[in-house]
Amino acid sequence: MGQLDGRVVLITGAARGQGEQEARLFRAEGAEVVVADVLDDPGAALAEEIGALYVHLDVGREEQWAAAVRSAKQAYGRLDGLVNNAGILRFNALVDTPLDEFMQVVQVNQVGCFLGIRTVAPELADGGTIVNTASYTGLTGMAAVGAYAASKHAVLGLTRVAALELAPRRIRVNAVCPGAIDTAMSNPALLDPDADPEETGRALDSLYRKLVPLGRIGRPQEVARLALFLTSDDSSYITGQPFVIDGGWLAGVSVI
């Protein structure tokens, strides 16, 4: 018996990183999984490996959301859950951020989340779940990631409003708020075939040992387990909440 037996869950940005680990874990826990991404080759390969459905989905495109939901319902007949995981990050001082760059981040992180909720919620079975991926920076500030932080603050607002509006159908909406996680977003060496991602991962651990009370960068598998909790019946009385998973980073700094 898996925690998600009989459920159908669509996960965006699922070709790699946190989304990949969520897809693998949800499938292992009995869910039928819809792997959605713009990275068609790795997304399709993952879907074939775990026995899932792959759909191409640019989360900022309204018509692609409609097509993805149609494909999911044609394949499985229903939808029980959504994980809005897709996101992008750009580094720039706020006053140096071009408008096009700011809007690109907003289109994926914020509009993508909005379109996901708006498109999927009417199709969800009563008692379904939505998990939005916000961020540590959705709860505090961080220099050089103004567009990203703004979009993730917005995701928390969307989460709370959706939780209120969907509660009469017992659809629960929550947000995961990761700190630094060892994915390509924090560790670009994962995308470089000539690099050693384990070596760069150790270097990141050394960096975050000074910033994070638990002394290391997070792992995408840890975020996946939190998303599983919020999708499963173990969180049946929880909605509208942000769940920080950051190794204690948000708690503050130690001067000792």
MISEDREN-917352 format. One record per residue (C-alpha): residue number from 1; y, z, x. Coordinates in steps of 0.5 Angstrom, whole numbers, padded with zeros to 4 digits, always signed. Layout:
<rec seq="NUM" yy="Y" zz="Z" xx="X"/>
...
END
This chain:
<rec seq="1" yy="+0000" zz="+0000" xx="+0000"/>
<rec seq="2" yy="+0007" zz="-0002" xx="+0003"/>
<rec seq="3" yy="+0013" zz="+0001" xx="+0001"/>
<rec seq="4" yy="+0016" zz="-0006" xx="-0002"/>
<rec seq="5" yy="+0009" zz="-0008" xx="-0005"/>
<rec seq="6" yy="+0011" zz="-0013" xx="-0011"/>
<rec seq="7" yy="+0018" zz="-0014" xx="-0009"/>
<rec seq="8" yy="+0022" zz="-0021" xx="-0007"/>
<rec seq="9" yy="+0028" zz="-0020" xx="-0002"/>
<rec seq="10" yy="+0033" zz="-0025" xx="+0001"/>
<rec seq="11" yy="+0035" zz="-0023" xx="+0008"/>
<rec seq="12" yy="+0041" zz="-0027" xx="+0011"/>
<rec seq="13" yy="+0042" zz="-0028" xx="+0018"/>
<rec seq="14" yy="+0035" zz="-0027" xx="+0019"/>
<rec seq="15" yy="+0033" zz="-0032" xx="+0024"/>
<rec seq="16" yy="+0034" zz="-0027" xx="+0030"/>
<rec seq="17" yy="+0037" zz="-0020" xx="+0031"/>
<rec seq="18" yy="+0037" zz="-0015" xx="+0026"/>
<rec seq="19" yy="+0036" zz="-0020" xx="+0021"/>
<rec seq="20" yy="+0029" zz="-0022" xx="+0024"/>
<rec seq="21" yy="+0027" zz="-0015" xx="+0025"/>
<rec seq="22" yy="+0029" zz="-0013" xx="+0017"/>
<rec seq="23" yy="+0025" zz="-0020" xx="+0015"/>
<rec seq="24" yy="+0019" zz="-0017" xx="+0020"/>
<rec seq="25" yy="+0019" zz="-0010" xx="+0017"/>
<rec seq="26" yy="+0020" zz="-0012" xx="+0010"/>
<rec seq="27" yy="+0014" zz="-0017" xx="+0010"/>
<rec seq="28" yy="+0010" zz="-0012" xx="+0013"/>
<rec seq="29" yy="+0011" zz="-0007" xx="+0008"/>
<rec seq="30" yy="+0009" zz="-0012" xx="+0003"/>
<rec seq="31" yy="+0015" zz="-0016" xx="+0000"/>
<rec seq="32" yy="+0016" zz="-0023" xx="-0001"/>
<rec seq="33" yy="+0021" zz="-0025" xx="+0004"/>
<rec seq="34" yy="+0026" zz="-0031" xx="+0004"/>
<rec seq="35" yy="+0029" zz="-0032" xx="+0011"/>
<rec seq="36" yy="+0036" zz="-0035" xx="+0010"/>
<rec seq="37" yy="+0040" zz="-0037" xx="+0016"/>
<rec seq="38" yy="+0044" zz="-0043" xx="+0019"/>
<rec seq="39" yy="+0039" zz="-0043" xx="+0025"/>
<rec seq="40" yy="+0034" zz="-0048" xx="+0022"/>
<rec seq="41" yy="+0029" zz="-0048" xx="+0028"/>
<rec seq="42" yy="+0028" zz="-0041" xx="+0029"/>
<rec seq="43" yy="+0029" zz="-0039" xx="+0022"/>
<rec seq="44" yy="+0023" zz="-0044" xx="+0020"/>
<rec seq="45" yy="+0019" zz="-0041" xx="+0026"/>
<rec seq="46" yy="+0020" zz="-0034" xx="+0024"/>
<rec seq="47" yy="+0018" zz="-0035" xx="+0016"/>
<rec seq="48" yy="+0012" zz="-0039" xx="+0018"/>
<rec seq="49" yy="+0010" zz="-0034" xx="+0023"/>
<rec seq="50" yy="+0010" zz="-0028" xx="+0018"/>
<rec seq="51" yy="+0009" zz="-0032" xx="+0012"/>
<rec seq="52" yy="+0016" zz="-0032" xx="+0008"/>
<rec seq="53" yy="+0020" zz="-0038" xx="+0005"/>
<rec seq="54" yy="+0026" zz="-0041" xx="+0010"/>
<rec seq="55" yy="+0032" zz="-0043" xx="+0007"/>
<rec seq="56" yy="+0038" zz="-0046" xx="+0010"/>
<rec seq="57" yy="+0044" zz="-0042" xx="+0008"/>
<rec seq="58" yy="+0051" zz="-0042" xx="+0011"/>
<rec seq="59" yy="+0054" zz="-0035" xx="+0007"/>
<rec seq="60" yy="+0061" zz="-0038" xx="+0007"/>
<rec seq="61" yy="+0059" zz="-0044" xx="+0002"/>
<rec seq="62" yy="+0058" zz="-0042" xx="-0005"/>
<rec seq="63" yy="+0054" zz="-0048" xx="-0007"/>
<rec seq="64" yy="+0049" zz="-0046" xx="-0001"/>
<rec seq="65" yy="+0048" zz="-0039" xx="-0004"/>
<rec seq="66" yy="+0046" zz="-0042" xx="-0011"/>
<rec seq="67" yy="+0041" zz="-0047" xx="-0008"/>
<rec seq="68" yy="+0038" zz="-0041" xx="-0004"/>
<rec seq="69" yy="+0037" zz="-0037" xx="-0010"/>
<rec seq="70" yy="+0034" zz="-0043" xx="-0014"/>
<rec seq="71" yy="+0029" zz="-0044" xx="-0008"/>
<rec seq="72" yy="+0027" zz="-0037" xx="-0008"/>
<rec seq="73" yy="+0026" zz="-0036" xx="-0016"/>
<rec seq="74" yy="+0022" zz="-0043" xx="-0015"/>
<rec seq="75" yy="+0018" zz="-0040" xx="-0010"/>
<rec seq="76" yy="+0017" zz="-0033" xx="-0013"/>
<rec seq="77" yy="+0019" zz="-0033" xx="-0020"/>
<rec seq="78" yy="+0024" zz="-0027" xx="-0019"/>
<rec seq="79" yy="+0029" zz="-0023" xx="-0014"/>
<rec seq="80" yy="+0029" zz="-0016" xx="-0013"/>
<rec seq="81" yy="+0033" zz="-0015" xx="-0007"/>
<rec seq="82" yy="+0038" zz="-0018" xx="-0002"/>
<rec seq="83" yy="+0040" zz="-0016" xx="+0005"/>
<rec seq="84" yy="+0047" zz="-0019" xx="+0007"/>
<rec seq="85" yy="+0046" zz="-0018" xx="+0014"/>
<rec seq="86" yy="+0049" zz="-0025" xx="+0017"/>
<rec seq="87" yy="+0055" zz="-0024" xx="+0021"/>
<rec seq="88" yy="+0060" zz="-0026" xx="+0027"/>
<rec seq="89" yy="+0064" zz="-0022" xx="+0032"/>
<rec seq="90" yy="+0070" zz="-0025" xx="+0036"/>
<rec seq="91" yy="+0074" zz="-0021" xx="+0041"/>
<rec seq="92" yy="+0081" zz="-0022" xx="+0042"/>
<rec seq="93" yy="+0087" zz="-0017" xx="+0041"/>
<rec seq="94" yy="+0090" zz="-0017" xx="+0034"/>
<rec seq="95" yy="+0097" zz="-0020" xx="+0036"/>
<rec seq="96" yy="+0093" zz="-0026" xx="+0040"/>
<rec seq="97" yy="+0088" zz="-0027" xx="+0035"/>
<rec seq="98" yy="+0089" zz="-0034" xx="+0032"/>
<rec seq="99" yy="+0089" zz="-0035" xx="+0024"/>
<rec seq="100" yy="+0083" zz="-0040" xx="+0024"/>
<rec seq="101" yy="+0079" zz="-0035" xx="+0028"/>
<rec seq="102" yy="+0081" zz="-0029" xx="+0024"/>
<rec seq="103" yy="+0079" zz="-0033" xx="+0017"/>
<rec seq="104" yy="+0073" zz="-0035" xx="+0021"/>
<rec seq="105" yy="+0070" zz="-0028" xx="+0021"/>
<rec seq="106" yy="+0073" zz="-0026" xx="+0014"/>
<rec seq="107" yy="+0069" zz="-0033" xx="+0011"/>
<rec seq="108" yy="+0062" zz="-0030" xx="+0014"/>
<rec seq="109" yy="+0063" zz="-0023" xx="+0014"/>
<rec seq="110" yy="+0067" zz="-0021" xx="+0008"/>
<rec seq="111" yy="+0067" zz="-0028" xx="+0004"/>
<rec seq="112" yy="+0059" zz="-0028" xx="+0005"/>
<rec seq="113" yy="+0058" zz="-0021" xx="+0003"/>
<rec seq="114" yy="+0062" zz="-0023" xx="-0004"/>
<rec seq="115" yy="+0059" zz="-0029" xx="-0005"/>
<rec seq="116" yy="+0052" zz="-0026" xx="-0004"/>
<rec seq="117" yy="+0053" zz="-0020" xx="-0009"/>
<rec seq="118" yy="+0056" zz="-0025" xx="-0014"/>
<rec seq="119" yy="+0051" zz="-0030" xx="-0014"/>
<rec seq="120" yy="+0045" zz="-0026" xx="-0013"/>
<rec seq="121" yy="+0046" zz="-0020" xx="-0017"/>
<rec seq="122" yy="+0046" zz="-0023" xx="-0024"/>
<rec seq="123" yy="+0039" zz="-0026" xx="-0022"/>
<rec seq="124" yy="+0036" zz="-0019" xx="-0019"/>
<rec seq="125" yy="+0031" zz="-0015" xx="-0023"/>
<rec seq="126" yy="+0034" zz="-0009" xx="-0026"/>
<rec seq="127" yy="+0033" zz="-0003" xx="-0021"/>
<rec seq="128" yy="+0034" zz="-0008" xx="-0016"/>
<rec seq="129" yy="+0037" zz="-0007" xx="-0009"/>
<rec seq="130" yy="+0043" zz="-0010" xx="-0005"/>
<rec seq="131" yy="+0044" zz="-0007" xx="+0002"/>
<rec seq="132" yy="+0050" zz="-0010" xx="+0006"/>
<rec seq="133" yy="+0051" zz="-0010" xx="+0013"/>
<rec seq="134" yy="+0058" zz="-0007" xx="+0015"/>
<rec seq="135" yy="+0059" zz="-0003" xx="+0022"/>
<rec seq="136" yy="+0061" zz="+0003" xx="+0025"/>
<rec seq="137" yy="+0068" zz="-0001" xx="+0026"/>
<rec seq="138" yy="+0068" zz="-0001" xx="+0018"/>
<rec seq="139" yy="+0070" zz="+0007" xx="+0018"/>
<rec seq="140" yy="+0074" zz="+0007" xx="+0025"/>
<rec seq="141" yy="+0078" zz="+0003" xx="+0029"/>
<rec seq="142" yy="+0076" zz="-0001" xx="+0036"/>
<rec seq="143" yy="+0081" zz="-0005" xx="+0040"/>
<rec seq="144" yy="+0080" zz="-0012" xx="+0041"/>
<rec seq="145" yy="+0076" zz="-0013" xx="+0035"/>
<rec seq="146" yy="+0081" zz="-0013" xx="+0029"/>
<rec seq="147" yy="+0078" zz="-0019" xx="+0025"/>
<rec seq="148" yy="+0071" zz="-0016" xx="+0025"/>
<rec seq="149" yy="+0074" zz="-0009" xx="+0024"/>
<rec seq="150" yy="+0078" zz="-0011" xx="+0018"/>
<rec seq="151" yy="+0072" zz="-0015" xx="+0015"/>
<rec seq="152" yy="+0067" zz="-0010" xx="+0015"/>
<rec seq="153" yy="+0072" zz="-0005" xx="+0012"/>
<rec seq="154" yy="+0072" zz="-0010" xx="+0006"/>
<rec seq="155" yy="+0065" zz="-0010" xx="+0006"/>
<rec seq="156" yy="+0065" zz="-0002" xx="+0005"/>
<rec seq="157" yy="+0070" zz="-0004" xx="-0001"/>
<rec seq="158" yy="+0065" zz="-0009" xx="-0004"/>
<rec seq="159" yy="+0059" zz="-0004" xx="-0003"/>
<rec seq="160" yy="+0063" zz="+0001" xx="-0007"/>
<rec seq="161" yy="+0065" zz="-0003" xx="-0013"/>
<rec seq="162" yy="+0059" zz="-0007" xx="-0014"/>
<rec seq="163" yy="+0055" zz="+0000" xx="-0014"/>
<rec seq="164" yy="+0060" zz="+0002" xx="-0020"/>
<rec seq="165" yy="+0059" zz="-0004" xx="-0024"/>
<rec seq="166" yy="+0052" zz="-0005" xx="-0023"/>
<rec seq="167" yy="+0049" zz="+0002" xx="-0024"/>
<rec seq="168" yy="+0048" zz="+0001" xx="-0031"/>
<rec seq="169" yy="+0043" zz="-0004" xx="-0029"/>
<rec seq="170" yy="+0040" zz="+0001" xx="-0024"/>
<rec seq="171" yy="+0042" zz="-0004" xx="-0019"/>
<rec seq="172" yy="+0043" zz="+0000" xx="-0012"/>
<rec seq="173" yy="+0048" zz="-0002" xx="-0007"/>
<rec seq="174" yy="+0049" zz="+0001" xx="+0000"/>
<rec seq="175" yy="+0051" zz="-0001" xx="+0006"/>
<rec seq="176" yy="+0049" zz="+0000" xx="+0013"/>
<rec seq="177" yy="+0054" zz="+0001" xx="+0019"/>
<rec seq="178" yy="+0051" zz="+0000" xx="+0026"/>
<rec seq="179" yy="+0054" zz="+0002" xx="+0032"/>
<rec seq="180" yy="+0053" zz="-0002" xx="+0038"/>
<rec seq="181" yy="+0046" zz="-0005" xx="+0037"/>
<rec seq="182" yy="+0042" zz="-0009" xx="+0043"/>
<rec seq="183" yy="+0042" zz="-0016" xx="+0039"/>
<rec seq="184" yy="+0045" zz="-0023" xx="+0042"/>
<rec seq="185" yy="+0052" zz="-0020" xx="+0039"/>
<rec seq="186" yy="+0052" zz="-0014" xx="+0044"/>
<rec seq="187" yy="+0048" zz="-0017" xx="+0049"/>
<rec seq="188" yy="+0049" zz="-0025" xx="+0050"/>
<rec seq="189" yy="+0044" zz="-0025" xx="+0055"/>
<rec seq="190" yy="+0039" zz="-0025" xx="+0050"/>
<rec seq="191" yy="+0041" zz="-0033" xx="+0048"/>
<rec seq="192" yy="+0040" zz="-0035" xx="+0056"/>
<rec seq="193" yy="+0033" zz="-0037" xx="+0058"/>
<rec seq="194" yy="+0035" zz="-0036" xx="+0065"/>
<rec seq="195" yy="+0037" zz="-0029" xx="+0064"/>
<rec seq="196" yy="+0033" zz="-0022" xx="+0064"/>
<rec seq="197" yy="+0035" zz="-0019" xx="+0057"/>
<rec seq="198" yy="+0031" zz="-0013" xx="+0059"/>
<rec seq="199" yy="+0036" zz="-0012" xx="+0065"/>
<rec seq="200" yy="+0042" zz="-0013" xx="+0061"/>
<rec seq="201" yy="+0039" zz="-0008" xx="+0056"/>
<rec seq="202" yy="+0039" zz="-0003" xx="+0061"/>
<rec seq="203" yy="+0046" zz="-0004" xx="+0064"/>
<rec seq="204" yy="+0048" zz="-0003" xx="+0056"/>
<rec seq="205" yy="+0044" zz="+0003" xx="+0056"/>
<rec seq="206" yy="+0048" zz="+0005" xx="+0062"/>
<rec seq="207" yy="+0055" zz="+0003" xx="+0059"/>
<rec seq="208" yy="+0053" zz="+0007" xx="+0052"/>
<rec seq="209" yy="+0051" zz="+0013" xx="+0056"/>
<rec seq="210" yy="+0058" zz="+0015" xx="+0057"/>
<rec seq="211" yy="+0060" zz="+0013" xx="+0050"/>
<rec seq="212" yy="+0054" zz="+0015" xx="+0045"/>
<rec seq="213" yy="+0052" zz="+0022" xx="+0045"/>
<rec seq="214" yy="+0045" zz="+0020" xx="+0044"/>
<rec seq="215" yy="+0046" zz="+0016" xx="+0051"/>
<rec seq="216" yy="+0044" zz="+0009" xx="+0049"/>
<rec seq="217" yy="+0045" zz="+0003" xx="+0045"/>
<rec seq="218" yy="+0041" zz="+0002" xx="+0039"/>
<rec seq="219" yy="+0035" zz="-0002" xx="+0037"/>
<rec seq="220" yy="+0035" zz="-0007" xx="+0032"/>
<rec seq="221" yy="+0028" zz="-0004" xx="+0029"/>
<rec seq="222" yy="+0032" zz="+0002" xx="+0028"/>
<rec seq="223" yy="+0037" zz="-0001" xx="+0023"/>
<rec seq="224" yy="+0031" zz="-0005" xx="+0020"/>
<rec seq="225" yy="+0028" zz="+0002" xx="+0018"/>
<rec seq="226" yy="+0035" zz="+0004" xx="+0015"/>
<rec seq="227" yy="+0035" zz="-0002" xx="+0011"/>
<rec seq="228" yy="+0028" zz="-0001" xx="+0009"/>
<rec seq="229" yy="+0030" zz="+0006" xx="+0007"/>
<rec seq="230" yy="+0035" zz="+0003" xx="+0002"/>
<rec seq="231" yy="+0031" zz="-0002" xx="-0001"/>
<rec seq="232" yy="+0025" zz="+0002" xx="-0002"/>
<rec seq="233" yy="+0024" zz="+0008" xx="-0008"/>
<rec seq="234" yy="+0025" zz="+0013" xx="-0002"/>
<rec seq="235" yy="+0033" zz="+0012" xx="-0004"/>
<rec seq="236" yy="+0032" zz="+0012" xx="-0011"/>
<rec seq="237" yy="+0038" zz="+0016" xx="-0012"/>
<rec seq="238" yy="+0043" zz="+0013" xx="-0007"/>
<rec seq="239" yy="+0048" zz="+0008" xx="-0009"/>
<rec seq="240" yy="+0055" zz="+0006" xx="-0006"/>
<rec seq="241" yy="+0054" zz="+0010" xx="+0000"/>
<rec seq="242" yy="+0055" zz="+0008" xx="+0008"/>
<rec seq="243" yy="+0050" zz="+0010" xx="+0012"/>
<rec seq="244" yy="+0052" zz="+0010" xx="+0020"/>
<rec seq="245" yy="+0047" zz="+0009" xx="+0025"/>
<rec seq="246" yy="+0051" zz="+0009" xx="+0032"/>
<rec seq="247" yy="+0047" zz="+0014" xx="+0036"/>
<rec seq="248" yy="+0053" zz="+0019" xx="+0034"/>
<rec seq="249" yy="+0058" zz="+0015" xx="+0037"/>
<rec seq="250" yy="+0063" zz="+0016" xx="+0030"/>
<rec seq="251" yy="+0062" zz="+0024" xx="+0031"/>
<rec seq="252" yy="+0067" zz="+0024" xx="+0037"/>
<rec seq="253" yy="+0067" zz="+0024" xx="+0044"/>
<rec seq="254" yy="+0065" zz="+0030" xx="+0049"/>
<rec seq="255" yy="+0070" zz="+0032" xx="+0055"/>
<rec seq="256" yy="+0064" zz="+0036" xx="+0058"/>
END
